[in-house]
């Protein structure tokens, strides 16, 4: 008898708890669980707009609004597929993911999918731009890190410019392209300097020249040209004897070109030192060669 009463009390308590918890659910939670897709869509738009307004007015609450909008849009992707609202749902979903900021690559995928599925749709241009922007924002902030996303972002932005040459986003695209190229330019320059620092002089010469080839307008051009002289000299100095003459000659030629191009350079004094040292080595090599030739003549 006692056991039966205890079981009844547990069931009654459980039922009351469920009822209380159900009564405590917010309107948003009830809506998520409902099958009213039209109301879900309307509330998703409402939450989304509230989130954007919060960002525009620099107020709090944008995250929670975008999270709610995201979850509602996500629940509508399948039910609204192939309907007139499908494009709007995909648009809201992509932007909500972007504004939440946790997964820019997922946002990029959603924007790209939107553009691909609706190439002539009302959001195609904006979606392609945002897909490129997500890659831009995923590009590492420091040059020392892997720049794979930097190259991908450059490619995506340049493709956007080709597709939409009259876009209002062109100025922002140019700004992003400049920032990305500056990052790659800096990485190229610093990598070449690293070769010089660790004594890989041949690699340093190649890397510096590649940097000039890839970034002909680089602000580092003067310093790079000087460092090519330095690298060439050290490469020659550390070469086997039979290759030194050729490499010292390259050092001298590099200096002459540098002095002509940058006659007022702050690096000119140090560059001249490498030139003088290379010239002395060439004189010494020539003397040895001349002595050897004279000896051969005398022995004939």
Residue frames relative to the residue before (quaternion, step in Angstrom):
aa qw qx qy qz dx dy dz
X 1.0000 0.0000 0.0000 0.0000 0.00 0.00 0.00
X 0.6686 0.4988 -0.2890 0.4697 3.55 0.91 -0.96
X 0.6515 0.5289 -0.3051 0.4502 3.54 1.01 -0.91
X 0.6445 0.5246 -0.3139 0.4592 3.58 1.03 -0.84
X 0.6496 0.5146 -0.3110 0.4652 3.58 0.97 -0.83
X 0.6390 0.5359 -0.3217 0.4484 3.58 1.03 -0.82
X 0.6500 0.5159 -0.3103 0.4637 3.55 0.98 -0.89
X 0.6337 0.5349 -0.3243 0.4551 3.57 0.99 -0.86
X 0.6595 0.5145 -0.3101 0.4518 3.56 0.95 -0.91
X 0.6319 0.5304 -0.3329 0.4566 3.60 1.03 -0.81
X 0.6616 0.5051 -0.3053 0.4625 3.57 0.94 -0.89
X 0.6569 0.5096 -0.3064 0.4636 3.56 0.96 -0.91
X 0.6560 0.5135 -0.3068 0.4602 3.58 0.97 -0.92
X 0.6484 0.5240 -0.3079 0.4584 3.54 1.02 -0.88
X 0.6601 0.5108 -0.3055 0.4583 3.56 0.93 -0.89
X 0.6480 0.5109 -0.3144 0.4693 3.55 1.01 -0.86
X 0.6444 0.5342 -0.3188 0.4446 3.60 0.99 -0.89
X 0.6542 0.5083 -0.3105 0.4661 3.56 0.96 -0.89
X 0.6519 0.5198 -0.3115 0.4559 3.52 0.98 -0.88
X 0.6583 0.5086 -0.3071 0.4622 3.56 0.99 -0.90
X 0.6688 0.4995 -0.3014 0.4608 3.56 0.92 -0.94
X 0.6341 0.5255 -0.3274 0.4632 3.57 1.03 -0.78
X 0.6661 0.5076 -0.3003 0.4566 3.52 1.05 -0.83
X 0.6636 0.5184 -0.2958 0.4511 3.58 1.22 -0.54
X 0.4807 0.6766 -0.4415 0.3408 3.58 1.22 -0.22
X 0.4570 -0.6794 0.5029 0.2769 3.53 -1.05 0.84
X 0.6631 -0.4932 0.3794 0.4160 3.51 -1.29 0.28
X 0.6212 0.5509 -0.3316 0.4480 3.56 1.09 -0.75
X 0.6711 0.4965 -0.2983 0.4628 3.58 0.94 -0.92
X 0.6370 0.5135 -0.3224 0.4762 3.56 1.01 -0.77
X 0.6449 0.5236 -0.3196 0.4559 3.57 1.01 -0.83
X 0.6243 0.5537 -0.3373 0.4358 3.59 0.97 -0.82
X 0.7293 0.4326 -0.2285 0.4784 3.55 1.02 -0.86
X 0.5837 0.6010 -0.3717 0.4000 3.58 1.24 -0.26
X 0.4524 -0.6741 0.5095 0.2853 3.53 -1.30 0.15
X 0.4507 0.6901 -0.4474 0.3471 3.57 1.26 0.31
X 0.1781 -0.8415 0.5031 0.0844 3.58 0.18 1.28
X 0.6235 0.5424 -0.3510 0.4402 3.59 1.01 -0.71
X 0.6717 0.4764 -0.3029 0.4798 3.57 0.94 -0.86
X 0.6019 0.5508 -0.3511 0.4593 3.57 1.08 -0.70
X 0.6587 0.5100 -0.3055 0.4612 3.56 0.92 -0.93
X 0.6695 0.5055 -0.3023 0.4526 3.59 0.86 -0.94
X 0.6804 0.4703 -0.2917 0.4804 3.59 0.97 -0.83
X 0.5931 0.5574 -0.3647 0.4523 3.59 1.09 -0.67
X 0.6525 0.5003 -0.3033 0.4816 3.57 0.95 -0.91
X 0.6478 0.5268 -0.3160 0.4506 3.58 0.96 -0.85
X 0.6728 0.4805 -0.2945 0.4794 3.59 0.87 -0.94
X 0.6364 0.5417 -0.3223 0.4446 3.56 0.99 -0.87
X 0.6823 0.4827 -0.2844 0.4696 3.58 0.88 -0.94
X 0.6186 0.5314 -0.3412 0.4674 3.57 1.06 -0.71
X 0.6423 0.5284 -0.3165 0.4562 3.56 1.01 -0.82
X 0.6712 0.4882 -0.2960 0.4727 3.57 0.94 -0.89
X 0.6359 0.5215 -0.3283 0.4647 3.58 1.00 -0.78
X 0.6339 0.5341 -0.3297 0.4519 3.58 1.01 -0.80
X 0.6495 0.4939 -0.3137 0.4856 3.58 1.03 -0.77
X 0.6612 0.5254 -0.3046 0.4405 3.56 0.89 -0.96
X 0.7642 0.3535 -0.1781 0.5092 3.56 0.96 -0.91
X 0.4120 -0.7477 0.4328 0.2897 3.55 1.38 0.19
X 0.4112 0.6751 -0.4867 0.3719 3.52 0.92 1.04
X 0.5733 -0.5910 0.4427 0.3550 3.56 -1.28 0.33
X 0.6364 0.5730 -0.3846 0.3445 3.54 -1.30 0.08
X 0.4731 0.6892 -0.4527 0.3103 3.58 1.19 -0.13
X 0.6436 0.5472 -0.3408 0.4126 3.60 0.91 -0.86
X 0.6909 0.4788 -0.2923 0.4560 3.59 0.78 -1.00
X 0.6507 0.5109 -0.3209 0.4610 3.58 1.03 -0.74
X 0.6737 0.4766 -0.3016 0.4776 3.58 0.95 -0.80
X 0.6094 0.5430 -0.3583 0.4531 3.59 1.09 -0.64
X 0.6641 0.4892 -0.2990 0.4798 3.58 0.96 -0.86
X 0.6447 0.5107 -0.3215 0.4692 3.56 0.95 -0.86
X 0.6345 0.5476 -0.3207 0.4412 3.56 0.95 -0.91
X 0.6970 0.4820 -0.2808 0.4505 3.57 0.79 -1.02
X 0.6651 0.4884 -0.3073 0.4740 3.59 1.01 -0.77
X 0.6393 0.5086 -0.3296 0.4732 3.59 0.94 -0.82
X 0.6399 0.5415 -0.3271 0.4363 3.56 0.97 -0.87
X 0.6720 0.5019 -0.2932 0.4589 3.57 1.01 -0.83
X 0.6936 0.4786 -0.2646 0.4689 3.59 1.25 -0.38
X 0.4422 0.7260 -0.4475 0.2777 3.60 1.23 -0.23
X 0.7270 0.4075 -0.2417 0.4970 3.58 0.86 -0.91
X 0.6776 0.4952 -0.3247 0.4360 3.65 0.75 -0.89
X 0.7601 0.3818 -0.2084 0.4827 3.61 1.01 -0.74
X 0.3876 0.7344 -0.4790 0.2846 3.58 1.29 0.02
X 0.8155 0.2145 -0.1874 0.5038 3.57 -0.84 1.03
X 0.6012 0.5485 -0.3649 0.4524 3.58 1.28 0.07
X 0.7014 -0.4653 0.3386 0.4206 3.56 -1.33 0.11
X 0.7084 0.4574 -0.2578 0.4717 3.59 1.16 -0.58
X 0.4136 0.7441 -0.4568 0.2579 3.60 1.25 -0.15
X 0.6593 0.5157 -0.3097 0.4510 3.59 0.92 -0.89
X 0.6630 0.5013 -0.3031 0.4661 3.58 0.98 -0.85
X 0.6272 0.5298 -0.3345 0.4626 3.57 1.04 -0.76
X 0.6620 0.5002 -0.3028 0.4689 3.61 0.91 -0.90
X 0.6274 0.5372 -0.3224 0.4625 3.57 1.06 -0.80
X 0.6904 0.4758 -0.2796 0.4677 3.58 0.84 -0.99
X 0.6312 0.5384 -0.3212 0.4567 3.56 1.05 -0.81
X 0.6725 0.5046 -0.2975 0.4523 3.60 0.87 -0.97
X 0.6949 0.4671 -0.2821 0.4683 3.57 0.87 -0.92
X 0.6175 0.5363 -0.3516 0.4554 3.60 1.02 -0.72
X 0.6385 0.5136 -0.3169 0.4777 3.57 1.00 -0.84
X 0.6510 0.5222 -0.3092 0.4560 3.57 0.97 -0.88
X 0.7066 0.4681 -0.2746 0.4542 3.58 0.82 -0.97
X 0.5981 0.5491 -0.3707 0.4510 3.60 1.11 -0.52
X 0.3026 -0.8425 0.4111 0.1721 3.56 1.27 -0.49
X 0.5249 0.6670 -0.4093 0.3349 3.61 1.21 -0.08
X 0.8112 0.0966 -0.0102 0.5766 3.58 1.07 -0.68
X 0.1516 -0.8317 0.5307 0.0601 3.56 0.17 1.30
X 0.6252 0.5364 -0.3512 0.4450 3.59 1.10 -0.59
X 0.6159 0.5087 -0.3426 0.4945 3.58 1.13 -0.56
X 0.6294 0.5189 -0.3273 0.4769 3.58 1.02 -0.79
X 0.6365 0.5294 -0.3202 0.4605 3.56 0.98 -0.86
X 0.6427 0.5214 -0.3132 0.4659 3.58 0.97 -0.88
X 0.6746 0.5000 -0.2952 0.4559 3.58 0.94 -0.88
X 0.6440 0.5003 -0.3239 0.4797 3.60 1.00 -0.76
X 0.6552 0.5105 -0.3116 0.4616 3.57 0.95 -0.88
X 0.6402 0.5219 -0.3180 0.4653 3.57 1.00 -0.86
X 0.6278 0.5383 -0.3245 0.4591 3.57 1.01 -0.84
X 0.6830 0.4804 -0.2833 0.4717 3.58 0.90 -0.94
X 0.6745 0.5027 -0.2930 0.4543 3.58 0.99 -0.84
X 0.6976 0.4715 -0.2727 0.4655 3.58 0.99 -0.83
X 0.7792 0.1763 -0.0970 0.5936 3.57 1.16 -0.61
X 0.0586 -0.8605 0.5054 0.0258 3.62 0.60 1.13
X 0.7471 0.3188 -0.1958 0.5494 3.58 1.19 -0.49
X 0.4155 0.7411 -0.4390 0.2923 3.54 1.29 0.27
X 0.6892 -0.5089 0.3399 0.3879 3.53 -1.33 0.21
X 0.7341 0.4018 -0.2307 0.4964 3.60 1.22 -0.41
X 0.3657 0.7829 -0.4622 0.1993 3.61 1.27 -0.09
X 0.6924 0.4721 -0.2908 0.4617 3.59 0.77 -1.00
X 0.6762 0.4957 -0.2939 0.4589 3.56 0.86 -0.96
X 0.6545 0.5211 -0.3126 0.4497 3.58 0.98 -0.85
X 0.6549 0.4971 -0.3210 0.4701 3.60 0.96 -0.80
X 0.6287 0.5239 -0.3347 0.4673 3.56 1.02 -0.76
X 0.6933 0.4819 -0.2864 0.4528 3.58 0.85 -0.94
X 0.5931 0.5518 -0.3658 0.4582 3.60 1.10 -0.62
X 0.6629 0.4848 -0.2905 0.4911 3.57 1.02 -0.85
X 0.6505 0.5275 -0.3168 0.4453 3.58 0.97 -0.82
X 0.6047 0.5497 -0.3537 0.4550 3.59 1.06 -0.69
X 0.6436 0.5018 -0.3141 0.4852 3.58 1.00 -0.81
X 0.6222 0.5462 -0.3284 0.4547 3.57 1.02 -0.84
X 0.7101 0.4564 -0.2590 0.4695 3.57 0.88 -0.95
X 0.6485 0.4919 -0.3152 0.4880 3.59 1.24 -0.36
X 0.4807 0.6575 -0.4427 0.3751 3.59 1.26 -0.15
X 0.5348 -0.6535 0.4200 0.3325 3.63 -0.81 0.93
X 0.4947 -0.6821 0.4589 0.2818 3.55 -1.04 0.79
X 0.7513 0.3198 -0.1972 0.5427 3.61 1.17 -0.49
X 0.5675 -0.6455 0.4055 0.3112 3.55 -1.02 0.86
X 0.6224 0.5972 -0.3447 0.3703 3.60 1.10 -0.64
X 0.6340 0.5364 -0.3327 0.4469 3.60 1.21 -0.41
X 0.6863 -0.4693 0.3576 0.4253 3.55 -1.32 0.27
X 0.2372 -0.8190 0.5155 0.0852 3.56 -0.74 1.10
X 0.2201 0.8079 -0.5216 0.1636 3.61 1.16 0.51
X 0.6957 0.4610 -0.2805 0.4742 3.60 0.91 -0.88
X 0.5680 0.5774 -0.3853 0.4422 3.58 1.19 -0.45
X 0.6659 0.4833 -0.2942 0.4862 3.58 0.94 -0.88
X 0.6485 0.5143 -0.3170 0.4632 3.59 0.99 -0.84
X 0.6495 0.5188 -0.3132 0.4592 3.57 1.00 -0.84
X 0.6282 0.5329 -0.3276 0.4627 3.58 0.98 -0.84
X 0.6683 0.5065 -0.2943 0.4585 3.55 0.90 -0.95
X 0.6767 0.4998 -0.2910 0.4557 3.58 0.93 -0.93
X 0.6712 0.4914 -0.3026 0.4653 3.59 0.94 -0.87
X 0.6558 0.5053 -0.3118 0.4662 3.58 0.97 -0.83
X 0.6216 0.5216 -0.3343 0.4794 3.59 1.10 -0.68
X 0.6288 0.5326 -0.3320 0.4590 3.58 1.00 -0.81
X 0.6539 0.5154 -0.3126 0.4573 3.58 0.93 -0.90
X 0.6512 0.5078 -0.3154 0.4676 3.59 1.04 -0.75
X 0.6877 0.4851 -0.2793 0.4622 3.57 1.00 -0.83
X 0.8048 0.1609 -0.0523 0.5689 3.57 1.05 -0.81
X 0.0506 -0.8570 0.5126 0.0127 3.62 0.52 1.15
X 0.7081 0.4185 -0.2588 0.5064 3.60 1.23 -0.35
X 0.3586 0.7766 -0.4628 0.2325 3.58 1.25 0.14
X 0.5098 -0.6339 0.4942 0.3067 3.54 -1.19 0.61
X 0.6226 0.5624 -0.3238 0.4373 3.54 1.29 -0.27
X 0.3977 0.7625 -0.4541 0.2327 3.61 1.24 -0.07
X 0.6522 0.5135 -0.3352 0.4456 3.60 0.91 -0.81
X 0.6529 0.4903 -0.3122 0.4856 3.58 1.02 -0.78
X 0.6115 0.5448 -0.3418 0.4610 3.58 1.07 -0.73
X 0.6636 0.5029 -0.3029 0.4636 3.58 0.90 -0.90
X 0.6292 0.5285 -0.3291 0.4653 3.56 1.04 -0.77
X 0.6766 0.4852 -0.2940 0.4695 3.58 0.93 -0.89
X 0.6291 0.5328 -0.3332 0.4576 3.59 1.00 -0.82
X 0.6494 0.5139 -0.3174 0.4620 3.59 0.93 -0.87
X 0.6658 0.5056 -0.3068 0.4550 3.58 0.92 -0.90
X 0.6642 0.5024 -0.2996 0.4655 3.58 0.97 -0.85
X 0.6675 0.4945 -0.2998 0.4691 3.57 0.93 -0.89
X 0.6233 0.5355 -0.3438 0.4545 3.60 1.01 -0.73
X 0.6414 0.5259 -0.3179 0.4593 3.55 1.05 -0.79
X 0.6760 0.4796 -0.2831 0.4826 3.57 0.96 -0.92
X 0.6178 0.5535 -0.3238 0.4552 3.55 1.09 -0.79
X 0.6698 0.4944 -0.2865 0.4742 3.55 0.94 -0.93
X 0.6429 0.5192 -0.3220 0.4621 3.57 0.99 -0.84
X 0.6397 0.5316 -0.3179 0.4551 3.57 0.96 -0.89
X 0.6751 0.4985 -0.2836 0.4640 3.57 0.91 -0.95
X 0.6932 0.4819 -0.2796 0.4573 3.57 0.86 -0.97
X 0.6234 0.5328 -0.3400 0.4603 3.59 1.05 -0.70
X 0.6419 0.5150 -0.3163 0.4719 3.58 1.02 -0.83
X 0.6463 0.5152 -0.3139 0.4673 3.59 0.99 -0.82
X 0.6159 0.5531 -0.3458 0.4419 3.56 1.08 -0.70
X 0.6146 0.5406 -0.3455 0.4589 3.59 1.01 -0.78
X 0.6519 0.5125 -0.3058 0.4678 3.56 0.99 -0.87
X 0.6549 0.5373 -0.3038 0.4361 3.57 0.95 -0.92
X 0.7534 0.3867 -0.2152 0.4863 3.59 0.92 -0.87
X 0.5881 -0.6398 0.3429 0.3566 3.57 1.27 0.21
X 0.4859 0.6178 -0.4609 0.4121 3.59 1.21 0.43
X 0.0936 -0.8825 0.4582 0.0491 3.55 0.59 1.24
X 0.6312 0.5194 -0.3423 0.4633 3.60 0.97 -0.74
X 0.6594 0.4977 -0.2991 0.4776 3.57 0.95 -0.91
X 0.6189 0.5494 -0.3407 0.4461 3.57 1.06 -0.74
X 0.6436 0.5190 -0.3186 0.4636 3.59 0.92 -0.91
X 0.6695 0.4970 -0.2972 0.4652 3.57 0.88 -0.96
X 0.6775 0.5030 -0.2934 0.4492 3.58 0.91 -0.97
X 0.6449 0.5117 -0.3242 0.4660 3.61 0.97 -0.80
X 0.6721 0.4893 -0.2981 0.4691 3.57 0.94 -0.85
X 0.6279 0.5227 -0.3310 0.4722 3.58 1.05 -0.72
X 0.6248 0.5456 -0.3307 0.4501 3.55 1.05 -0.77
X 0.6607 0.4926 -0.2962 0.4829 3.58 1.01 -0.84
X 0.6404 0.5234 -0.3233 0.4599 3.56 1.06 -0.74
X 0.7206 0.4506 -0.2475 0.4653 3.58 0.91 -0.95
X 0.7914 0.1655 -0.0658 0.5848 3.57 1.11 -0.71
X 0.0939 -0.8580 0.5030 0.0450 3.61 0.51 1.17
X 0.7215 0.4139 -0.2473 0.4970 3.61 1.14 -0.51
X 0.2946 0.7990 -0.4874 0.1931 3.58 1.23 0.28
X 0.4708 -0.6660 0.4955 0.2988 3.61 -1.02 0.71
X 0.6217 0.5484 -0.3328 0.4495 3.58 1.31 -0.22
X 0.3451 0.7895 -0.4724 0.1854 3.60 1.26 -0.05
X 0.6652 0.5131 -0.3163 0.4407 3.60 0.79 -0.95
X 0.6878 0.4678 -0.2840 0.4770 3.58 0.86 -0.94
X 0.6309 0.5362 -0.3353 0.4495 3.58 1.01 -0.78
X 0.6458 0.5180 -0.3191 0.4614 3.58 0.93 -0.90
X 0.6445 0.5059 -0.3168 0.4778 3.58 1.03 -0.77
X 0.6888 0.4880 -0.2853 0.4540 3.59 0.89 -0.92
X 0.5613 0.5649 -0.3853 0.4662 3.58 1.23 -0.39
X 0.6197 0.5264 -0.3331 0.4774 3.59 1.05 -0.79
X 0.6733 0.5040 -0.2895 0.4569 3.56 0.86 -1.02
X 0.6710 0.4984 -0.2935 0.4640 3.58 0.91 -0.95
X 0.6457 0.5211 -0.3179 0.4587 3.57 0.97 -0.85
X 0.6506 0.5164 -0.3180 0.4571 3.58 0.94 -0.87
X 0.7010 0.4613 -0.2738 0.4699 3.59 0.83 -0.98
X 0.5982 0.5490 -0.3477 0.4690 3.56 1.15 -0.63
X 0.6628 0.4966 -0.2934 0.4776 3.57 0.97 -0.90
X 0.6614 0.5334 -0.3020 0.4322 3.56 0.89 -0.97
X 0.7541 0.3744 -0.1910 0.5047 3.57 1.05 -0.78
X 0.5044 0.6479 -0.4211 0.3854 3.58 1.26 0.30
X 0.5933 -0.5194 0.4512 0.4179 3.54 -1.30 0.20
X 0.6877 -0.5424 0.2948 0.3820 3.57 -1.11 0.69
X 0.6807 0.5184 -0.3133 0.4120 3.58 0.86 -0.89
X 0.7171 0.4171 -0.2574 0.4954 3.62 1.20 -0.34
X 0.4999 0.7028 -0.4140 0.2913 3.59 1.22 -0.24
X 0.6282 0.5541 -0.3579 0.4126 3.58 0.90 -0.84
X 0.6613 0.5117 -0.2989 0.4599 3.56 0.86 -0.96
X 0.7305 0.4508 -0.2457 0.4503 3.58 0.85 -0.95
X 0.6111 0.5035 -0.3562 0.4962 3.59 1.11 -0.51
X 0.6131 0.5456 -0.3425 0.4573 3.57 1.08 -0.71
X 0.6314 0.5197 -0.3216 0.4773 3.58 1.03 -0.79
X 0.6170 0.5431 -0.3390 0.4576 3.59 1.07 -0.76
X 0.6593 0.5049 -0.2993 0.4699 3.57 0.92 -0.93
X 0.6622 0.5010 -0.3052 0.4662 3.58 0.91 -0.89
X 0.6326 0.5355 -0.3260 0.4548 3.58 1.03 -0.81
X 0.6487 0.5123 -0.3128 0.4679 3.56 1.01 -0.82
X 0.6533 0.5248 -0.3265 0.4371 3.59 0.85 -0.92
X 0.6513 0.5047 -0.3046 0.4778 3.57 1.01 -0.84
X 0.6571 0.5166 -0.3032 0.4576 3.57 0.98 -0.89
X 0.6753 0.5052 -0.2956 0.4488 3.59 0.85 -0.96
X 0.6511 0.5090 -0.3103 0.4697 3.55 1.09 -0.68
X 0.7075 0.4620 -0.2539 0.4707 3.57 1.01 -0.87
X 0.8033 0.1537 -0.0482 0.5734 3.59 1.00 -0.86
X 0.0433 -0.8549 0.5168 0.0123 3.61 0.52 1.14
X 0.7354 0.3706 -0.2240 0.5213 3.61 1.17 -0.43
X 0.3118 0.8021 -0.4710 0.1938 3.58 1.22 0.26
X 0.4911 -0.6452 0.5020 0.3008 3.55 -1.12 0.68
X 0.6585 0.4964 -0.3037 0.4772 3.57 1.28 -0.33
X 0.4401 0.7491 -0.4301 0.2454 3.58 1.28 -0.21
X 0.6400 0.5445 -0.3316 0.4288 3.59 0.96 -0.85
X 0.6961 0.4490 -0.2760 0.4876 3.58 0.86 -0.94
X 0.6123 0.5468 -0.3474 0.4531 3.59 1.04 -0.75
X 0.6317 0.5402 -0.3236 0.4522 3.58 1.04 -0.82
X 0.6106 0.5547 -0.3496 0.4442 3.59 1.08 -0.66
X 0.6602 0.4804 -0.3062 0.4895 3.58 0.99 -0.82
X 0.6137 0.5468 -0.3343 0.4611 3.57 1.09 -0.74
X 0.6779 0.4918 -0.2930 0.4613 3.58 0.87 -0.97
X 0.6593 0.5090 -0.3107 0.4580 3.56 0.98 -0.89
X 0.6564 0.5022 -0.3070 0.4720 3.58 1.00 -0.86
X 0.6392 0.5316 -0.3216 0.4531 3.58 1.02 -0.83
X 0.6407 0.5215 -0.3188 0.4647 3.60 1.01 -0.81
X 0.6504 0.5123 -0.3134 0.4651 3.55 0.98 -0.85
X 0.6428 0.5163 -0.3194 0.4670 3.57 1.03 -0.75
X 0.6250 0.5303 -0.3310 0.4676 3.58 1.05 -0.78
X 0.6599 0.5062 -0.3056 0.4636 3.55 0.97 -0.89
X 0.6436 0.5156 -0.3138 0.4707 3.57 0.98 -0.83
X 0.6556 0.5146 -0.3067 0.4596 3.57 0.98 -0.86
X 0.6352 0.5293 -0.3271 0.4576 3.57 1.03 -0.78
X 0.6489 0.5068 -0.3116 0.4743 3.56 0.98 -0.87
X 0.6601 0.5056 -0.3053 0.4641 3.56 0.96 -0.89
X 0.6564 0.5165 -0.3064 0.4567 3.56 0.99 -0.87
X 0.6448 0.5185 -0.3121 0.4669 3.54 1.02 -0.86
X 0.6458 0.5211 -0.3105 0.4637 3.55 1.02 -0.82
X 0.6510 0.5113 -0.3100 0.4676 3.59 1.01 -0.84
X 0.6525 0.5164 -0.3074 0.4616 3.60 1.00 -0.89
X 0.6376 0.5282 -0.3229 0.4585 3.55 1.05 -0.79
X 0.6483 0.5205 -0.3165 0.4568 3.55 1.02 -0.81
X 0.6375 0.5313 -0.3109 0.4634 3.54 1.06 -0.86
X 0.6806 0.4997 -0.2816 0.4559 3.57 0.93 -0.93
X 0.6810 0.4880 -0.2864 0.4648 3.57 1.13 -0.64
X 0.5711 0.6012 -0.3887 0.4017 3.60 1.23 -0.21
